[in-house]
Amino acid sequence: MNRDTRLKALSAFLTEQRAKIQPETVGLPAGGRRRTPGLRREEVAQLAGVSSTWYTWLEQGRDINVSSSVLDCIAAALRLTPDERKYLFALAMEAPSSSITTQQEEPKISPALQKMVDELHYCPTIISDRHCQIVGWNRAASYVFLAFERIPAEQRNMIRLLFTRKEFRRLAVNWEHFVMGFLSIFRSYYGQYVEDAWYEQFLQEMEQVDPEFLPLWKHSQVSSAPEVVIEFRHAKMGKMLFDLTSLQVQGSADLRCSVYTPAAGSSTEAKLKRLMNQSAD
């Protein structure tokens, strides 16, 4: 993204984070009626030990000089998580040109990685790149989600599929919660690769694809590896519970391996075995 877009994203992020914090939770008086939820700008400045004017300029997205030490104080005042702190730094501090990378072609999955994924027989697994483009999956994933092999490679973007394919809307019991988990990962990438113009173009496209996208994107968190329990209502097998674990694959391609493990104590694995065995017969 260009500088103006980056500063606009920084402004939106700081405003959203400030709105999440109630004064009494940080030792400040609640005071009278507030026009907006959360802390006032001057209260964030007070907690961070910076001038109110300087913080206001920062949140307004003005092009001002910032230092790591001051951003650490802002992060502490807003109670940011480690992933949110990285996101703040990426947006607030302009990346050197040497860090700008572009992704020209589809990342290749090594035979060893594909074998590992295939061996997770009853754990649906998806491999995606930093654009959330699906570049690999196992047989179990095709049975639980959809037949990715039938979707043209250029259309296998997980974010886009979540909003455009009715299979995902029917599958997730809490579709919004399911989507927010992926958006939190996508936002983490968005901050990490702040100079990649692809992200801004994709966000603009998604605004046109589905009116629900923008509100969810604006309220999404930042998390590089959310671990959540997800409940699905499969068309053939009914209720299925999975624990989602996201693993980073070491290498220049920056691949992510998302493993859906059948929840302990549930009948999910037995149902998945039955589903896959029936189809094999």
DRENTORDREN-450678 format. One record per residue: z, x, y of N, C-alpha, C in turn; residue number from 0; residue in one letter. Coordinates in steps of 0.001 Angstrom, whole numbers, plus 500000, padded with zeros to 6 digits. Example, Ala and Ser with C-alpha at 12.3 -4.5 7.8 and 13.67 -1.06 7.14 Angstrom:
<<507800,513190,494310>,<507800,512300,495500>,<507800,513200,496700>,0,'A'> <<507080,512850,497750>,<507140,513670,498940>,<507870,512900,500030>,1,'S'> 
This chain:
<<500000,500836,498810>,<500000,500000,500000>,<500000,500876,501246>,0,'M'> <<499429,500368,502348>,<499426,501146,503570>,<500799,501082,504245>,1,'N'> <<500946,501821,505337>,<502256,501918,505988>,<502764,500563,506460>,2,'R'> <<501907,499767,507080>,<502338,498458,507590>,<502814,497562,506449>,3,'D'> <<502086,497578,505344>,<502473,496760,504191>,<503787,497240,503601>,4,'T'> <<503948,498564,503528>,<505184,499140,502993>,<506389,498747,503847>,5,'R'> <<506247,498830,505157>,<507357,498485,506051>,<507646,496983,506024>,6,'L'> <<506607,496187,505839>,<506806,494735,505708>,<507588,494417,504439>,7,'K'> <<507264,495122,503357>,<507986,494934,502094>,<509435,495384,502232>,8,'A'> <<509664,496469,502966>,<511022,496951,503212>,<511815,495912,503989>,9,'L'> <<511209,495337,505013>,<511870,494316,505824>,<512290,493121,504965>,10,'S'> <<511369,492648,504134>,<511671,491492,503278>,<512786,491815,502298>,11,'A'> <<512753,493013,501720>,<513766,493406,500735>,<515159,493473,501365>,12,'F'> <<515288,494105,502517>,<516592,494211,503185>,<517120,492839,503571>,13,'L'> <<516238,491986,504049>,<516658,490631,504430>,<517165,489858,503221>,14,'T'> <<516448,489967,502103>,<516852,489269,500876>,<518186,489774,500365>,15,'E'> <<518386,491100,500375>,<519630,491666,499863>,<520808,491313,500754>,16,'Q'> <<520594,491307,502051>,<521670,490961,503000>,<522123,489514,502801>,17,'R'> <<521160,488648,502491>,<521478,487228,502326>,<522309,486953,501072>,18,'A'> <<522316,487887,500121>,<523033,487679,498860>,<524537,487952,498966>,19,'K'> <<524964,488638,500023>,<526355,489093,500119>,<527155,488196,501053>,20,'I'> <<528257,487655,500543>,<529151,486859,501365>,<530157,487758,502074>,21,'Q'> <<530460,487489,503349>,<531352,488368,504125>,<532686,488655,503447>,22,'P'> <<533294,487624,502880>,<534622,487786,502290>,<534618,488728,501083>,23,'E'> <<533469,488898,500431>,<533404,489778,499264>,<533411,491251,499647>,24,'T'> <<533173,491544,500916>,<533181,492939,501384>,<534266,493182,502426>,25,'V'> <<535250,492256,502451>,<536392,492449,503336>,<536173,492050,504777>,26,'G'> <<535149,491249,505042>,<534892,490787,506400>,<535264,489312,506515>,27,'L'> <<535720,488874,507691>,<536059,487453,507861>,<534812,486587,507778>,28,'P'> <<534960,485425,507193>,<533821,484522,507057>,<533319,484059,508408>,29,'A'> <<534244,483900,509363>,<533854,483513,510715>,<533409,482069,510771>,30,'G'> <<532748,481717,511863>,<532289,480345,512042>,<531007,480075,511298>,31,'G'> <<530337,479049,511751>,<529096,478635,511083>,<528023,479711,511257>,32,'R'> <<527334,480015,510179>,<526280,481018,510201>,<524916,480343,510090>,33,'R'> <<523985,480865,510861>,<522644,480272,510854>,<521906,480575,509555>,34,'R'> <<522205,481718,508970>,<521568,482115,507713>,<522644,482551,506724>,35,'T'> <<522365,482470,505417>,<523366,482879,504421>,<523570,484386,504416>,36,'P'> <<524734,484813,503944>,<524987,486236,503776>,<525510,486921,505021>,37,'G'> <<525362,488236,505041>,<525861,489040,506150>,<524916,489004,507349>,38,'L'> <<525486,489249,508515>,<524669,489450,509703>,<524217,490910,509727>,39,'R'> <<523187,491182,510501>,<522696,492551,510590>,<523767,493509,511102>,40,'R'> <<524510,493071,512112>,<525534,493955,512674>,<526653,494238,511682>,41,'E'> <<526865,493308,510733>,<527886,493527,509720>,<527430,494565,508699>,42,'E'> <<526149,494533,508350>,<525608,495561,507460>,<525708,496920,508142>,43,'V'> <<525366,496956,509419>,<525448,498206,510174>,<526875,498731,510207>,44,'A'> <<527833,497834,510404>,<529245,498224,510425>,<529669,498808,509081>,45,'Q'> <<529301,498170,508005>,<529665,498646,506667>,<528996,499982,506339>,46,'L'> <<527791,500173,506860>,<527047,501399,506562>,<527389,502536,507518>,47,'A'> <<528083,502215,508607>,<528435,503257,509575>,<527262,503715,510420>,48,'G'> <<526337,502784,510719>,<525202,503098,511585>,<525198,502122,512748>,49,'V'> <<524409,502416,513760>,<524360,501529,514916>,<523649,500230,514563>,50,'S'> <<524060,499160,515213>,<523455,497866,514960>,<521982,497865,515347>,51,'S'> <<521660,498553,516419>,<520272,498616,516870>,<519386,499331,515850>,52,'T'> <<519900,500456,515334>,<519111,501215,514369>,<518858,500390,513117>,53,'W'> <<519907,499705,512605>,<519707,498913,511393>,<518752,497757,511655>,54,'Y'> <<518863,497138,512825>,<517958,496043,513165>,<516516,496519,513150>,55,'T'> <<516286,497701,513710>,<514924,498244,513702>,<514449,498499,512274>,56,'W'> <<515346,499024,511434>,<514993,499285,510038>,<514607,497998,509334>,57,'L'> <<515413,496951,509511>,<515142,495693,508820>,<513915,494992,509392>,58,'E'> <<513627,495236,510637>,<512428,494648,511239>,<511156,495357,510792>,59,'Q'> <<511323,496451,510069>,<510158,497170,509579>,<509525,498074,510608>,60,'G'> <<510313,498515,511575>,<509764,499443,512560>,<509622,500826,511932>,61,'R'> <<508678,501576,512433>,<508395,502898,511888>,<509352,503910,512526>,62,'D'> <<510541,504056,511942>,<511558,504947,512478>,<511899,506007,511433>,63,'I'> <<512519,507082,511893>,<512921,508148,510977>,<514173,507748,510216>,64,'N'> <<514181,508006,508917>,<515350,507704,508087>,<515677,508942,507258>,65,'V'> <<516929,509056,506870>,<517359,510168,506029>,<517952,509630,504742>,66,'S'> <<517998,510480,503738>,<518549,510074,502446>,<520016,509678,502573>,67,'S'> <<520768,510411,503372>,<522197,510121,503503>,<522433,508761,504140>,68,'S'> <<521638,508421,505133>,<521789,507111,505780>,<521367,505995,504831>,69,'V'> <<520284,506211,504096>,<519857,505195,503131>,<520895,504988,502039>,70,'L'> <<521589,506051,501665>,<522679,505911,500693>,<523760,504991,501243>,71,'D'> <<524040,505128,502528>,<525059,504266,503162>,<524593,502814,503202>,72,'C'> <<523304,502603,503487>,<522748,501250,503485>,<522820,500655,502085>,73,'I'> <<522463,501460,501089>,<522490,500993,499692>,<523903,500595,499283>,74,'A'> <<524887,501385,499699>,<526282,501083,499365>,<526735,499806,500068>,75,'A'> <<526354,499646,501325>,<526750,498456,502086>,<526173,497189,501476>,76,'A'> <<524952,497279,500964>,<524292,496119,500364>,<524577,495982,498873>,77,'L'> <<525382,496913,498344>,<525773,496883,496932>,<524563,496861,496000>,78,'R'> <<523633,497756,496254>,<522419,497812,495457>,<522676,498461,494108>,79,'L'> <<521951,498002,493117>,<521992,498623,491800>,<521197,499934,491865>,80,'T'> <<521320,500792,490858>,<520513,502030,490860>,<519018,501776,490998>,81,'P'> <<518503,500749,490313>,<517078,500439,490427>,<516728,499932,491815>,82,'D'> <<517597,499115,492404>,<517355,498614,493760>,<517419,499750,494770>,83,'E'> <<518304,500716,494542>,<518409,501870,495438>,<517102,502673,495408>,84,'R'> <<516559,502901,494221>,<515284,503622,494109>,<514186,502871,494859>,85,'K'> <<514212,501564,494754>,<513218,500723,495418>,<513336,500865,496933>,86,'Y'> <<514568,500845,497431>,<514821,501025,498863>,<514265,502357,499345>,87,'L'> <<514577,503420,498623>,<514121,504755,499015>,<512591,504838,499007>,88,'F'> <<511968,504222,498014>,<510509,504283,497913>,<509837,503594,499097>,89,'A'> <<510420,502486,499549>,<509832,501747,500656>,<510162,502368,502011>,90,'L'> <<511367,502931,502133>,<511816,503439,503429>,<511317,504834,503752>,91,'A'> <<511065,505638,502720>,<510653,507020,502944>,<509222,507202,502463>,92,'M'> <<508348,507541,503362>,<506932,507668,503028>,<506723,508764,502001>,93,'E'> <<506005,508428,500941>,<505781,509384,499853>,<504766,510439,500285>,94,'A'> <<504967,511686,499860>,<503973,512711,500165>,<502664,512426,499451>,95,'P'> <<501566,512906,500018>,<500255,512606,499444>,<500109,513092,498019>,96,'S'> <<500845,514143,497647>,<500733,514702,496296>,<501263,513755,495237>,97,'S'> <<502087,512753,495665>,<502669,511826,494691>,<501786,510609,494462>,98,'S'> <<500700,510488,495246>,<499834,509334,495107>,<499001,509471,493836>,99,'I'> <<499118,508470,492983>,<498362,508501,491740>,<497577,507210,491584>,100,'T'> <<496481,507279,490931>,<495695,506086,490656>,<495433,506015,489167>,101,'T'> <<495240,504807,488715>,<495017,504586,487290>,<493578,504139,487126>,102,'Q'> <<492706,505027,486685>,<491295,504742,486645>,<490856,504082,485344>,103,'Q'> <<491544,504353,484248>,<491124,503794,482970>,<492340,503392,482149>,104,'E'> <<492082,502593,481132>,<493159,502084,480292>,<493858,503225,479554>,105,'E'> <<495184,503259,479637>,<495917,504316,478915>,<495678,504209,477414>,106,'P'> <<495677,505335,476756>,<495468,505367,475316>,<496803,505446,474587>,107,'K'> <<496914,504674,473529>,<498130,504682,472710>,<497924,505663,471569>,108,'I'> <<498863,506546,471397>,<498737,507534,470324>,<498885,506855,468968>,109,'S'> <<498273,507397,467937>,<498422,506832,466587>,<499888,506751,466158>,110,'P'> <<500691,507739,466577>,<502107,507740,466197>,<502835,506556,466825>,111,'A'> <<502535,506273,468098>,<503179,505150,468778>,<502740,503827,468162>,112,'L'> <<501452,503688,467872>,<500973,502451,467263>,<501600,502238,465885>,113,'Q'> <<501758,503312,465115>,<502388,503204,463792>,<503838,502736,463927>,114,'K'> <<504551,503294,464913>,<505941,502890,465131>,<506029,501410,465466>,115,'M'> <<505124,500944,466338>,<505116,499532,466727>,<504780,498646,465531>,116,'V'> <<503820,499061,464735>,<503428,498270,463565>,<504545,498175,462534>,117,'D'> <<505381,499218,462467>,<506475,499232,461496>,<507593,498258,461872>,118,'E'> <<507599,497779,463101>,<508595,496784,463524>,<508077,495405,463093>,119,'L'> <<508058,495214,461790>,<507386,494059,461207>,<507826,492727,461799>,120,'H'> <<509114,492528,461953>,<509618,491227,462398>,<510294,491312,463773>,121,'Y'> <<509837,492277,464552>,<510272,492415,465946>,<509010,492407,466809>,122,'C'> <<508664,491277,467388>,<507485,491237,468241>,<507573,492321,469323>,123,'P'> <<506525,493124,469437>,<506558,494267,470345>,<505266,494346,471150>,124,'T'> <<505428,494589,472443>,<504288,494691,473358>,<504375,496007,474110>,125,'I'> <<503252,496701,474220>,<503181,497923,475019>,<502365,497620,476271>,126,'I'> <<502915,497943,477421>,<502225,497676,478680>,<502267,498904,479574>,127,'S'> <<501339,498937,480540>,<501298,500063,481465>,<502007,499695,482758>,128,'D'> <<501887,500556,483767>,<502623,500336,485014>,<502064,499193,485851>,129,'R'> <<500924,498655,485452>,<500377,497461,486091>,<500736,496204,485298>,130,'H'> <<501562,496377,484271>,<501915,495304,483337>,<500697,494817,482569>,131,'C'> <<499730,495698,482405>,<498566,495405,481593>,<498928,495680,480133>,132,'Q'> <<498702,494715,479267>,<499038,494857,477858>,<497992,495736,477187>,133,'I'> <<498453,496846,476651>,<497518,497800,476025>,<497774,497952,474524>,134,'V'> <<498806,497293,474011>,<499097,497368,472586>,<500123,496324,472185>,135,'G'> <<500127,495962,470933>,<501070,494969,470417>,<501058,495054,468897>,136,'W'> <<502011,494388,468269>,<502001,494348,466807>,<501702,492934,466315>,137,'N'> <<501614,492813,465009>,<501233,491532,464403>,<502235,490427,464737>,138,'R'> <<503517,490771,464755>,<504544,489779,465045>,<504379,489206,466453>,139,'A'> <<503965,490033,467403>,<503778,489563,468774>,<502677,488516,468855>,140,'A'> <<501641,488698,468066>,<500543,487735,468063>,<500990,486383,467522>,141,'S'> <<501913,486397,466584>,<502402,485144,466002>,<503376,484423,466930>,142,'Y'> <<504205,485155,467620>,<505212,484526,468483>,<504623,484126,469831>,143,'V'> <<503852,485009,470463>,<503323,484742,471798>,<501942,484085,471710>,144,'F'> <<500922,484875,471636>,<499567,484373,471456>,<498700,485505,470908>,145,'L'> <<497511,485165,470486>,<496626,486164,469877>,<495989,487005,470985>,146,'A'> <<496657,488090,471334>,<496174,488927,472429>,<494789,489499,472144>,147,'F'> <<494476,489677,470862>,<493178,490253,470509>,<492023,489332,470882>,148,'E'> <<492296,488058,471100>,<491255,487108,471483>,<491056,487039,472995>,149,'R'> <<491909,487741,473739>,<491825,487748,475193>,<491100,489014,475630>,150,'I'> <<490089,488913,476488>,<489389,490113,476965>,<490380,491116,477565>,151,'P'> <<490154,492388,477322>,<491094,493435,477735>,<491441,493351,479207>,152,'A'> <<490456,493063,480062>,<490714,493038,481499>,<491586,491858,481927>,153,'E'> <<491765,490882,481044>,<492582,489710,481360>,<493980,489781,480749>,154,'Q'> <<494298,490884,480061>,<495589,490984,479374>,<496687,491520,480286>,155,'R'> <<496836,490955,481435>,<497942,491331,482319>,<499091,490364,482083>,156,'N'> <<500269,490897,481753>,<501388,490042,481365>,<501816,489102,482487>,157,'M'> <<501833,489577,483719>,<502232,488727,484837>,<501246,487574,484994>,158,'I'> <<499970,487905,484954>,<498951,486857,485102>,<499022,485852,483953>,159,'R'> <<499186,486348,482721>,<499244,485451,481569>,<500430,484497,481648>,160,'L'> <<501557,484991,482158>,<502744,484143,482265>,<502498,482923,483149>,161,'L'> <<501653,483095,484155>,<501391,482005,485090>,<500147,481190,484751>,162,'F'> <<499296,481721,483908>,<498022,481024,483658>,<497887,480451,482252>,163,'T'> <<498672,480946,481313>,<498524,480461,479942>,<499620,479454,479611>,164,'R'> <<499199,478263,479195>,<500151,477197,478896>,<501018,477538,477701>,165,'K'> <<500544,478466,476843>,<501341,478851,475674>,<502695,479434,476092>,166,'E'> <<502704,480224,477165>,<503950,480838,477614>,<504876,479794,478243>,167,'F'> <<504314,478865,478969>,<505145,477819,479587>,<505803,476944,478527>,168,'R'> <<505081,476695,477447>,<505659,475885,476372>,<506657,476683,475546>,169,'R'> <<506417,477981,475419>,<507231,478810,474528>,<508639,479053,475061>,170,'L'> <<508758,479457,476306>,<510065,479815,476867>,<510844,478568,477250>,171,'A'> <<512065,478450,476725>,<512916,477306,477063>,<513203,477327,478563>,172,'V'> <<513535,478487,479089>,<513731,478647,480529>,<512606,479553,481035>,173,'N'> <<511471,478937,481331>,<510288,479704,481726>,<510551,480536,482977>,174,'W'> <<511245,479962,483938>,<511502,480685,485186>,<512340,481931,484937>,175,'E'> <<513361,481813,484106>,<514203,482968,483766>,<513374,484028,483044>,176,'H'> <<512509,483596,482167>,<511642,484506,481417>,<510728,485268,482375>,177,'F'> <<510124,484544,483308>,<509217,485147,484282>,<509952,486124,485191>,178,'V'> <<511149,485755,485633>,<511885,486610,486568>,<512203,487969,485967>,179,'M'> <<512393,488015,484645>,<512642,489296,483989>,<511451,490224,484113>,180,'G'> <<510246,489675,483925>,<509044,490495,484053>,<508764,490851,485503>,181,'F'> <<509052,489932,486416>,<508836,490230,487834>,<509778,491335,488317>,182,'L'> <<510983,491396,487741>,<511909,492460,488131>,<511380,493825,487697>,183,'S'> <<510732,493873,486540>,<510097,495112,486077>,<508906,495449,486971>,184,'I'> <<508107,494436,487285>,<506931,494647,488120>,<507334,495149,489506>,185,'F'> <<508416,494609,490059>,<508877,495052,491377>,<509357,496501,491322>,186,'R'> <<509940,496897,490201>,<510361,498286,490036>,<509152,499218,490098>,187,'S'> <<508067,498832,489427>,<506832,499614,489486>,<506255,499611,490903>,188,'Y'> <<506303,498470,491530>,<505772,498292,492888>,<506408,499301,493847>,189,'Y'> <<507718,499522,493702>,<508392,500502,494530>,<508118,501936,494098>,190,'G'> <<508018,502134,492795>,<507797,503485,492274>,<506428,504026,492656>,191,'Q'> <<505425,503143,492639>,<504064,503550,492967>,<503652,502916,494299>,192,'Y'> <<504454,503198,495309>,<504329,502534,496604>,<502976,502784,497259>,193,'V'> <<502287,503881,496922>,<501004,504187,497553>,<499802,503658,496766>,194,'E'> <<500046,502950,495670>,<498948,502417,494862>,<498515,501068,495438>,195,'D'> <<497327,501025,496024>,<496830,499815,496686>,<496603,498670,495706>,196,'A'> <<496526,498993,494403>,<496275,497937,493411>,<497330,496849,493480>,197,'W'> <<498582,497204,493694>,<499679,496229,493665>,<499524,495171,494744>,198,'Y'> <<499230,495592,495952>,<499087,494628,497037>,<497924,493693,496793>,199,'E'> <<496835,494223,496262>,<495684,493389,495933>,<496044,492377,494846>,200,'Q'> <<496784,492824,493835>,<497175,491934,492747>,<498103,490824,493248>,201,'F'> <<499053,491173,494106>,<499975,490170,494642>,<499215,489102,495426>,202,'L'> <<498231,489515,496190>,<497431,488553,496947>,<496645,487645,496006>,203,'Q'> <<496132,488209,494935>,<495401,487408,493954>,<496316,486387,493292>,204,'E'> <<497532,486812,492943>,<498460,485915,492249>,<498919,484766,493148>,205,'M'> <<498985,484994,494436>,<499322,483915,495366>,<498293,482795,495287>,206,'E'> <<497047,483174,495030>,<495976,482185,494918>,<495926,481543,493540>,207,'Q'> <<496383,482279,492529>,<496334,481792,491150>,<497315,480650,490912>,208,'V'> <<498538,480788,491435>,<499585,479794,491163>,<500541,479720,492352>,209,'D'> <<500750,478539,492927>,<501655,478401,494073>,<503101,478726,493741>,210,'P'> <<503452,478724,492455>,<504826,479052,492062>,<505097,480549,492110>,211,'E'> <<504035,481348,492152>,<504230,482799,492074>,<504997,483354,493268>,212,'F'> <<504585,483047,494473>,<505166,483668,495664>,<506656,483410,495807>,213,'L'> <<507154,482167,495648>,<508605,481954,495745>,<509394,482748,494708>,214,'P'> <<508865,482828,493490>,<509552,483578,492443>,<509519,485081,492740>,215,'L'> <<508397,485555,493235>,<508281,486978,493582>,<509266,487352,494690>,216,'W'> <<509377,486500,495703>,<510268,486787,496828>,<511733,486866,496398>,217,'K'> <<512099,486122,495361>,<513490,486092,494909>,<513737,486964,493676>,218,'H'> <<512739,487705,493260>,<512920,488542,492077>,<513787,489751,492386>,219,'S'> <<514462,490241,491372>,<515302,491416,491515>,<514496,492663,491180>,220,'Q'> <<515161,493805,491185>,<514521,495066,490821>,<515250,495619,489600>,221,'V'> <<514554,495758,488489>,<515177,496291,487280>,<514119,496967,486429>,222,'S'> <<514336,498218,486118>,<513355,498946,485309>,<513453,498608,483828>,223,'S'> <<514609,498101,483389>,<514769,497794,481960>,<515807,496694,481751>,224,'A'> <<515476,495452,482097>,<516426,494363,481873>,<516628,494092,480391>,225,'P'> <<517865,493866,479995>,<518170,493514,478609>,<518732,492088,478603>,226,'E'> <<517997,491190,478033>,<518375,489781,478081>,<518168,489122,476725>,227,'V'> <<518830,487990,476545>,<518628,487151,475362>,<517693,486022,475782>,228,'V'> <<516628,485838,475038>,<515611,484855,475389>,<515497,483820,474282>,229,'I'> <<515460,482566,474688>,<515314,481472,473729>,<513903,480910,473824>,230,'E'> <<513237,480871,472688>,<511902,480299,472607>,<511940,479008,471789>,231,'F'> <<510995,478134,472079>,<510770,476942,471261>,<509358,477055,470700>,232,'R'> <<509269,477659,469541>,<507963,477914,468947>,<507363,476616,468416>,233,'H'> <<506044,476459,468579>,<505374,475220,468181>,<505547,474902,466696>,234,'A'> <<505626,475956,465849>,<505745,475745,464411>,<507152,475988,463875>,235,'K'> <<507886,476902,464470>,<509184,477321,463934>,<510389,476817,464728>,236,'M'> <<510160,476170,465842>,<511279,475635,466611>,<512059,476726,467343>,237,'G'> <<513358,476558,467390>,<514218,477468,468165>,<514211,478882,467585>,238,'K'> <<513961,479855,468457>,<513992,481263,468078>,<514691,482044,469193>,239,'M'> <<515623,482912,468816>,<516383,483699,469782>,<516070,485184,469610>,240,'L'> <<515770,485827,470717>,<515448,487256,470689>,<516249,488023,471733>,241,'F'> <<516617,489241,471380>,<517173,490188,472342>,<516030,491085,472805>,242,'D'> <<515796,491108,474133>,<514718,491927,474676>,<515246,493294,475086>,243,'L'> <<514616,494335,474578>,<514945,495708,474959>,<513671,496390,475444>,244,'T'> <<513729,496965,476643>,<512571,497667,477203>,<512793,499166,477102>,245,'S'> <<511833,499862,476535>,<511927,501304,476347>,<510782,501993,477080>,246,'L'> <<511102,503052,477783>,<510078,503825,478476>,<509486,504854,477517>,247,'Q'> <<508160,504900,477448>,<507476,505859,476586>,<507187,507111,477410>,248,'V'> <<507680,508247,476956>,<507482,509485,477689>,<506006,509883,477684>,249,'Q'> <<505545,510367,478834>,<504147,510775,478943>,<503574,510397,480288>,250,'G'> <<502401,510914,480602>,<501787,510692,481907>,<501302,509265,482110>,251,'S'> <<501083,508516,481033>,<500558,507155,481153>,<501605,506161,481631>,252,'A'> <<502880,506507,481568>,<503972,505629,482000>,<503899,504273,481293>,253,'D'> <<503969,504307,479974>,<503920,503085,479175>,<505317,502550,478917>,254,'L'> <<505386,501234,478722>,<506648,500560,478420>,<506510,499829,477096>,255,'R'> <<507531,499955,476271>,<507555,499291,474972>,<508622,498198,475021>,256,'C'> <<508209,496945,474989>,<509128,495803,475045>,<509309,495246,473641>,257,'S'> <<510533,495369,473126>,<510825,494978,471750>,<511693,493722,471744>,258,'V'> <<511226,492693,471068>,<511969,491439,470934>,<512613,491425,469546>,259,'Y'> <<513902,491700,469494>,<514623,491773,468228>,<515269,490428,467918>,260,'T'> <<515039,489862,466738>,<515694,488597,466382>,<517206,488697,466567>,261,'P'> <<517781,487735,467275>,<519204,487776,467590>,<520043,487731,466324>,262,'A'> <<521077,488563,466282>,<521980,488603,465137>,<522669,487254,464962>,263,'A'> <<522784,486834,463724>,<523451,485568,463432>,<522562,484345,463575>,264,'G'> <<521322,484550,463991>,<520398,483426,464126>,<519433,483411,462926>,265,'S'> <<518678,482335,462834>,<517699,482215,461743>,<516316,482684,462180>,266,'S'> <<516254,483370,463297>,<514965,483755,463883>,<514138,484639,462966>,267,'T'> <<514758,485677,462401>,<513996,486592,461561>,<513448,485881,460325>,268,'E'> <<514258,485012,459738>,<513800,484284,458555>,<512628,483368,458913>,269,'A'> <<512703,482737,460070>,<511602,481872,460511>,<510330,482675,460753>,270,'K'> <<510494,483841,461353>,<509329,484670,461656>,<508677,485173,460360>,271,'L'> <<509503,485559,459399>,<508969,485990,458112>,<508176,484859,457464>,272,'K'> <<508734,483658,457502>,<508082,482505,456894>,<506751,482205,457591>,273,'R'> <<506753,482309,458917>,<505553,482029,459688>,<504444,483023,459349>,274,'L'> <<504807,484298,459289>,<503816,485343,459048>,<503330,485325,457604>,275,'M'> <<504223,485003,456670>,<503838,484950,455253>,<502947,483747,454967>,276,'N'> <<503218,482622,455657>,<502394,481444,455463>,<500961,481695,455924>,277,'Q'> <<500845,482392,457033>,<499527,482673,457592>,<498766,483679,456731>,278,'S'> <<499517,484538,456025>,<498874,485573,455194>,<498353,484987,453892>,279,'A'> <<498951,483863,453484>,<498545,483259,452207>,<497144,482649,452294>,280,'D'> 
